[in-house]
Amino acid sequence: MSEITFESVLTQVRQLPWQERQKLVETLVEELKPAAPPPHPRRVPWKDRSREARWLKENAREYAGQWVALEGDQLIAAGSTAVEVRDAAAAAGVDRPLLVQVEDPDGLPFAGF
């Protein structure tokens, strides 16, 4: 049995009529197209969080050290762990709350280090 090589295939292709060569080119172009790129990840629309920022500024002392889930100027949940608060917000049906640990406004910055 003879080995198939580029040169042997090229020799055979050169013997084909023009229309058959064209058909071969079109087939090879189609066969060698790269796979479609993966779809873009779902883009999450930007959400104005100014009301949440205002709530945090006004209520920081009361919730210092706790995790809170906010939607606009509404407190959805508060607790000692992010998981607990996230789960409570999901149970309340809030899609994308702001989930943040409230800093003590009177505390020193970087006190945890």
Backbone as a printed PyTorch tensor [residue, N CA C, xyz], in Angstrom:
tensor([[[  0.8260,  -1.1730,   0.0000],
         [  0.0000,   0.0000,   0.0000],
         [  0.8730,   1.2410,   0.0000]],

        [[  0.4780,   2.2350,  -0.7870],
         [  1.2840,   3.4550,  -0.8490],
         [  0.8050,   4.4460,   0.2040]],

        [[  1.7290,   5.2350,   0.6760],
         [  1.4360,   6.2360,   1.6960],
         [  0.8420,   7.4750,   1.0390]],

        [[ -0.1720,   8.0400,   1.6720],
         [ -0.7750,   9.2670,   1.1540],
         [  0.0640,  10.4340,   1.6380]],

        [[  0.5280,  11.2320,   0.6960],
         [  1.3360,  12.4090,   1.0280],
         [  0.7410,  13.6260,   0.3380]],

        [[  1.1680,  14.7740,   0.7890],
         [  0.7220,  16.0120,   0.1680],
         [  1.0590,  16.0020,  -1.3200]],

        [[  2.2550,  15.5960,  -1.6370],
         [  2.6950,  15.5970,  -3.0410],
         [  1.8430,  14.6630,  -3.8990]],

        [[  1.4910,  13.4940,  -3.3770],
         [  0.6930,  12.5590,  -4.1740],
         [ -0.7250,  13.0880,  -4.3650]],

        [[ -1.2740,  13.7200,  -3.3320],
         [ -2.6190,  14.2970,  -3.4550],
         [ -2.5820,  15.4490,  -4.4350]],

        [[ -1.5700,  16.2940,  -4.3310],
         [ -1.4530,  17.4380,  -5.2320],
         [ -1.3370,  16.9800,  -6.6850]],

        [[ -0.6240,  15.9300,  -6.9110],
         [ -0.5000,  15.3900,  -8.2690],
         [ -1.8720,  14.9680,  -8.7950]],

        [[ -2.6710,  14.3300,  -7.9440],
         [ -4.0110,  13.9020,  -8.3580],
         [ -4.9330,  15.0990,  -8.5720]],

        [[ -4.8280,  16.0900,  -7.7020],
         [ -5.6840,  17.2790,  -7.8290],
         [ -5.3990,  17.9790,  -9.1430]],

        [[ -4.1580,  18.0500,  -9.5370],
         [ -3.7890,  18.7240, -10.7910],
         [ -4.3620,  18.0070, -12.0100]],

        [[ -4.7320,  16.7510, -11.8440],
         [ -5.3140,  15.9930, -12.9530],
         [ -6.8290,  16.1870, -13.0530]],

        [[ -7.4340,  16.8040, -12.0380],
         [ -8.8840,  17.0120, -12.0380],
         [ -9.2690,  18.1270, -13.0070]],

        [[-10.4740,  18.0270, -13.5740],
         [-10.9770,  19.1380, -14.3710],
         [-11.2050,  20.3660, -13.4770]],

        [[-11.2390,  21.5340, -14.0750],
         [-11.3520,  22.7860, -13.3320],
         [-12.5440,  22.7720, -12.3730]],

        [[-13.7160,  22.3360, -12.8250],
         [-14.9170,  22.3300, -11.9740],
         [-14.7290,  21.4320, -10.7520]],

        [[-14.0750,  20.3250, -10.9240],
         [-13.8310,  19.4250,  -9.7900],
         [-12.8250,  20.0510,  -8.8130]],

        [[-11.8430,  20.7630,  -9.3370],
         [-10.8920,  21.4730,  -8.4690],
         [-11.6230,  22.5280,  -7.6360]],

        [[-12.5130,  23.2550,  -8.3060],
         [-13.2700,  24.2940,  -7.6190],
         [-14.1180,  23.6790,  -6.5010]],

        [[-14.7420,  22.5570,  -6.8120],
         [-15.5520,  21.8630,  -5.8200],
         [-14.6800,  21.4200,  -4.6380]],

        [[-13.4870,  20.9350,  -4.9190],
         [-12.5660,  20.5220,  -3.8650],
         [-12.1690,  21.7120,  -2.9860]],

        [[-11.8690,  22.8410,  -3.6100],
         [-11.4960,  24.0410,  -2.8560],
         [-12.6290,  24.4600,  -1.9260]],

        [[-13.8490,  24.5100,  -2.4510],
         [-14.9970,  24.9090,  -1.6440],
         [-15.2160,  23.9440,  -0.4770]],

        [[-15.0530,  22.6750,  -0.7440],
         [-15.2220,  21.6740,   0.3090],
         [-14.1550,  21.8260,   1.3810]],

        [[-12.9060,  22.0340,   0.9740],
         [-11.8240,  22.2010,   1.9400],
         [-11.9990,  23.4720,   2.7750]],

        [[-12.4240,  24.5300,   2.1250],
         [-12.6660,  25.7760,   2.8640],
         [-13.7240,  25.5400,   3.9290]],

        [[-14.7930,  24.8590,   3.5680],
         [-15.8770,  24.5840,   4.5210],
         [-15.3990,  23.6550,   5.6390]],

        [[-14.6520,  22.6360,   5.2790],
         [-14.1750,  21.6520,   6.2600],
         [-13.1730,  22.2590,   7.2450]],

        [[-12.3940,  23.2010,   6.7700],
         [-11.3230,  23.7490,   7.5980],
         [-11.6990,  25.0340,   8.3260]],

        [[-12.9660,  25.4290,   8.2220],
         [-13.4010,  26.6160,   8.9640],
         [-13.2270,  26.3540,  10.4500]],

        [[-12.7510,  27.3630,  11.1730],
         [-12.6340,  27.1640,  12.6190],
         [-14.0090,  27.0210,  13.2470]],

        [[-14.0330,  26.3340,  14.3480],
         [-15.2970,  26.1780,  15.0740],
         [-15.7930,  27.5540,  15.4820]],

        [[-17.0770,  27.6920,  15.5660],
         [-17.6470,  28.9730,  15.9710],
         [-17.1300,  29.3420,  17.3550]],

        [[-16.7930,  30.6070,  17.5440],
         [-16.3120,  31.0070,  18.8700],
         [-17.4280,  30.8410,  19.8940]],

        [[-17.0440,  30.6020,  21.1280],
         [-18.0860,  30.4360,  22.1500],
         [-18.8760,  31.7340,  22.2810]],

        [[-20.1360,  31.6310,  22.6340],
         [-20.9250,  32.8530,  22.7860],
         [-20.3800,  33.6970,  23.9350]],

        [[-20.5870,  34.9920,  23.8220],
         [-20.1450,  35.8910,  24.8910],
         [-20.9030,  35.5530,  26.1690]],

        [[-20.2190,  35.6970,  27.2950],
         [-20.9480,  35.4750,  28.5390],
         [-22.0880,  36.4850,  28.6590]],

        [[-23.0900,  36.0960,  29.3810],
         [-24.2340,  36.9790,  29.5560],
         [-23.7500,  38.2730,  30.1930]],

        [[-24.0980,  39.3610,  29.5520],
         [-23.7110,  40.6590,  30.0950],
         [-24.7470,  41.0920,  31.1260]],

        [[-24.2490,  41.4380,  32.2890],
         [-25.1290,  41.8880,  33.3530],
         [-25.2320,  43.4050,  33.2330]],

        [[-26.4360,  43.9120,  33.0870],
         [-26.5690,  45.3550,  32.9230],
         [-26.1050,  46.1170,  34.1690]],

        [[-25.5810,  47.2950,  33.9350],
         [-25.1210,  48.1520,  35.0130],
         [-26.3100,  48.5600,  35.8510]],

        [[-26.1050,  48.6420,  37.1390],
         [-27.1790,  48.9910,  38.0480],
         [-26.7260,  50.1630,  38.9120]],

        [[-27.4870,  51.2240,  38.9200],
         [-27.1760,  52.3910,  39.7470],
         [-27.3140,  52.0020,  41.2170]],

        [[-26.2650,  52.1710,  41.9750],
         [-26.2670,  51.7870,  43.3840],
         [-26.2100,  53.0120,  44.3110]],

        [[-26.5810,  54.1720,  43.8340],
         [-26.5030,  55.3830,  44.6540],
         [-27.4540,  55.3240,  45.8450]],

        [[-28.6190,  54.7220,  45.6780],
         [-29.5500,  54.6190,  46.8140],
         [-28.9860,  53.6840,  47.8930]],

        [[-28.3390,  52.6050,  47.4600],
         [-27.7190,  51.6950,  48.4260],
         [-26.5830,  52.4140,  49.1700]],

        [[-25.8010,  53.1990,  48.4380],
         [-24.6960,  53.9290,  49.0650],
         [-25.2290,  54.9080,  50.1060]],

        [[-26.3100,  55.5640,  49.7860],
         [-26.9190,  56.4980,  50.7290],
         [-27.4210,  55.7550,  51.9780]],

        [[-28.0620,  54.5830,  51.7750],
         [-28.5490,  53.7800,  52.8980],
         [-27.3910,  53.3850,  53.7990]],

        [[-26.2900,  52.9430,  53.1970],
         [-25.1210,  52.5310,  53.9760],
         [-24.5870,  53.6950,  54.8070]],

        [[-24.5130,  54.8630,  54.2090],
         [-24.0100,  56.0310,  54.9260],
         [-24.9130,  56.3720,  56.1170]],

        [[-26.2190,  56.2680,  55.9210],
         [-27.1760,  56.6350,  56.9650],
         [-27.3080,  55.5670,  58.0620]],

        [[-27.0220,  54.3020,  57.7620],
         [-27.2940,  53.2070,  58.7000],
         [-26.0570,  52.4200,  59.1330]],

        [[-24.8810,  52.9000,  58.7870],
         [-23.6510,  52.1380,  59.0460],
         [-23.4610,  51.8240,  60.5240]],

        [[-23.7320,  52.7510,  61.3870],
         [-23.4970,  52.5110,  62.8220],
         [-24.3630,  51.3680,  63.3410]],

        [[-25.5950,  51.3280,  62.9130],
         [-26.5270,  50.3060,  63.4030],
         [-26.1610,  48.8970,  62.9340]],

        [[-25.5500,  48.7900,  61.7370],
         [-25.2560,  47.4760,  61.1570],
         [-23.7530,  47.2100,  61.0350]],

        [[-22.9190,  47.9730,  61.7320],
         [-21.4620,  47.8250,  61.6470],
         [-21.0420,  46.3820,  61.9280]],

        [[-20.2170,  45.8460,  61.0550],
         [-19.7090,  44.4880,  61.2010],
         [-20.6090,  43.4140,  60.6230]],

        [[-21.8340,  43.7510,  60.2970],
         [-22.7660,  42.7670,  59.7480],
         [-22.7360,  42.7900,  58.2180]],

        [[-23.2010,  41.7110,  57.6570],
         [-23.4400,  41.6420,  56.2220],
         [-24.8730,  42.0800,  55.9670]],

        [[-25.0560,  42.8630,  54.9100],
         [-26.4030,  43.3020,  54.5490],
         [-26.6300,  43.0790,  53.0590]],

        [[-27.8870,  42.8380,  52.7220],
         [-28.3170,  42.7790,  51.3260],
         [-29.2830,  43.9400,  51.1330]],

        [[-28.9770,  44.7900,  50.1630],
         [-29.7860,  45.9760,  49.9120],
         [-30.3100,  45.9610,  48.4910]],

        [[-31.5100,  46.4630,  48.3450],
         [-32.0890,  46.6970,  47.0190],
         [-32.6380,  48.1120,  47.0650]],

        [[-31.9520,  49.0200,  46.3760],
         [-32.3250,  50.4220,  46.4790],
         [-32.0940,  50.8750,  47.9050]],

        [[-33.0740,  51.5600,  48.4740],
         [-32.9250,  52.0280,  49.8520],
         [-33.6110,  51.0920,  50.8510]],

        [[-33.8040,  49.8310,  50.4260],
         [-34.4720,  48.8410,  51.2850],
         [-33.4760,  47.7980,  51.7800]],

        [[-33.5020,  47.5630,  53.0980],
         [-32.7200,  46.4700,  53.6710],
         [-33.4950,  45.1760,  53.4210]],

        [[-32.8810,  44.2400,  52.7230],
         [-33.5280,  42.9570,  52.4270],
         [-33.1960,  41.9380,  53.5170]],

        [[-31.9310,  41.9130,  53.9360],
         [-31.5090,  40.9640,  54.9670],
         [-30.2360,  41.4710,  55.6280]],

        [[-30.0160,  41.0370,  56.8470],
         [-28.7860,  41.3590,  57.5800],
         [-28.4110,  40.1370,  58.3950]],

        [[-27.1070,  39.9100,  58.5660],
         [-26.6590,  38.7630,  59.3390],
         [-25.1620,  38.7540,  59.5010]],

        [[-24.6740,  37.6930,  60.1270],
         [-23.2420,  37.6210,  60.4400],
         [-22.3960,  37.0190,  59.3210]],

        [[-23.0340,  36.3410,  58.3560],
         [-22.2550,  35.7730,  57.2490],
         [-22.8630,  36.1810,  55.9100]],

        [[-21.9980,  36.2770,  54.9260],
         [-22.4420,  36.6360,  53.5740],
         [-23.3770,  35.5680,  53.0120]],

        [[-23.0960,  34.3040,  53.2890],
         [-23.9180,  33.2130,  52.7670],
         [-25.3300,  33.2900,  53.3190]],

        [[-25.4310,  33.5180,  54.6070],
         [-26.7370,  33.6300,  55.2620],
         [-27.5560,  34.7710,  54.6420]],

        [[-26.9220,  35.8990,  54.4290],
         [-27.6170,  37.0750,  53.9000],
         [-27.9600,  36.8720,  52.4240]],

        [[-27.0450,  36.2870,  51.6780],
         [-27.3190,  36.0060,  50.2620],
         [-28.5150,  35.0760,  50.1190]],

        [[-28.5410,  34.0300,  50.9230],
         [-29.6410,  33.0730,  50.8580],
         [-30.9700,  33.7140,  51.2460]],

        [[-30.9440,  34.5920,  52.2420],
         [-32.1690,  35.2750,  52.6590],
         [-32.6750,  36.2020,  51.5510]],

        [[-31.7690,  36.8750,  50.8750],
         [-32.1630,  37.7600,  49.7730],
         [-32.7460,  36.9480,  48.6220]],

        [[-32.1340,  35.8040,  48.3300],
         [-32.6570,  34.9410,  47.2580],
         [-34.0420,  34.4250,  47.6320]],

        [[-34.2280,  34.0520,  48.8940],
         [-35.5340,  33.5680,  49.3450],
         [-36.5900,  34.6630,  49.2630]],

        [[-36.1400,  35.9160,  49.3870],
         [-37.0670,  37.0500,  49.2900],
         [-37.3510,  37.4100,  47.8320]],

        [[-36.6740,  36.7210,  46.9080],
         [-36.9190,  36.9510,  45.4870],
         [-36.1710,  38.1290,  44.8920]],

        [[-35.1370,  38.6120,  45.5790],
         [-34.3580,  39.7380,  45.0730],
         [-33.2540,  39.1840,  44.1760]],

        [[-33.2400,  39.6370,  42.9240],
         [-32.3450,  39.0780,  41.9110],
         [-30.8790,  39.4540,  42.1200]],

        [[-30.5730,  40.7200,  42.1970],
         [-29.1820,  41.1530,  42.3080],
         [-29.0370,  42.2010,  43.4050]],

        [[-29.1530,  41.8060,  44.6650],
         [-29.0040,  42.8060,  45.7270],
         [-27.5360,  43.2080,  45.8550]],

        [[-27.3260,  44.3450,  46.4590],
         [-25.9650,  44.7090,  46.8440],
         [-25.6850,  43.9600,  48.1360]],

        [[-24.6550,  43.1500,  48.1310],
         [-24.2830,  42.3460,  49.3010],
         [-22.9460,  42.8790,  49.7950]],

        [[-22.9370,  43.3950,  51.0170],
         [-21.7270,  44.0460,  51.5130],
         [-21.6350,  43.9060,  53.0270]],

        [[-20.3910,  43.8490,  53.5160],
         [-20.1800,  43.8740,  54.9560],
         [-20.0170,  45.3400,  55.3510]],

        [[-20.8310,  45.7800,  56.2880],
         [-20.8640,  47.1850,  56.6760],
         [-19.6640,  47.5010,  57.5630]],

        [[-18.9270,  48.5270,  57.1740],
         [-17.7790,  48.9660,  57.9730],
         [-18.2540,  49.8940,  59.0810]],

        [[-17.5520,  49.8530,  60.1850],
         [-17.8460,  50.7550,  61.2960],
         [-17.3510,  52.1420,  60.8930]],

        [[-18.2490,  53.1190,  60.7910],
         [-17.8090,  54.4430,  60.3610],
         [-16.8530,  55.1020,  61.3630]],

        [[-16.8600,  54.6290,  62.6070],
         [-15.9650,  55.1830,  63.6280],
         [-14.6870,  54.3550,  63.7950]],

        [[-14.6250,  53.2300,  63.0930],
         [-13.4640,  52.3390,  63.2250],
         [-12.2740,  52.8240,  62.4360]],

        [[-11.1300,  52.2370,  62.7560],
         [ -9.8980,  52.5720,  62.0310],
         [ -9.8730,  51.8190,  60.7040]],

        [[ -9.3660,  52.4440,  59.6590],
         [ -9.2480,  51.7280,  58.3910],
         [ -8.2030,  50.6240,  58.5130]],

        [[ -8.4370,  49.5390,  57.8620],
         [ -7.5170,  48.4020,  57.8260],
         [ -7.2350,  47.8440,  59.2140]],

        [[ -8.2050,  47.8720,  60.0930],
         [ -8.0140,  47.4140,  61.4640],
         [ -7.7940,  45.9080,  61.5400]],

        [[ -8.1870,  45.1720,  60.5020],
         [ -8.0620,  43.7270,  60.5290],
         [ -6.6690,  43.2190,  60.2710]],

        [[ -5.7260,  44.0850,  59.9490],
         [ -4.3700,  43.6370,  59.6140],
         [ -3.4470,  43.7220,  60.7780]]])
